[in-house]
Amino acid sequence: MAAKPRRYRCLICTHIYDPAEGDPQSNIPPGTPFEALPDDWCCPDCGAMKADFEPIED
């Protein structure tokens, strides 16, 4: 069984990036792992940089 892609939390506003949902606001399709997001991707809620996210344990 493949490992479930890890979710990431914004350290600024606590937004959760869930790979299963993607980011429709930024045209990121469902199934896109966090590591595959563009370097200039930012939090859809607060605008924080990708570097401001941390992995969370499920």
C-alpha positions, 0 to 999 in steps of 0.5 A: 500500500502506498503511503498517503501524501503528507499534509502541511500546515501554515505556521502563520495562519494554520491553513492545511494544504491537503494533497488530496484536495490540491489548491483550486484557487492556484489551479493546483489539481488534487493529487499534487504533493506539497513537494511538487508545488511551484517554489513561488506557491503561497498560502491561499489564506494569508499569502505565506511562502511555501517555506512557512509550512511544516509537515503534520502527522496524521 
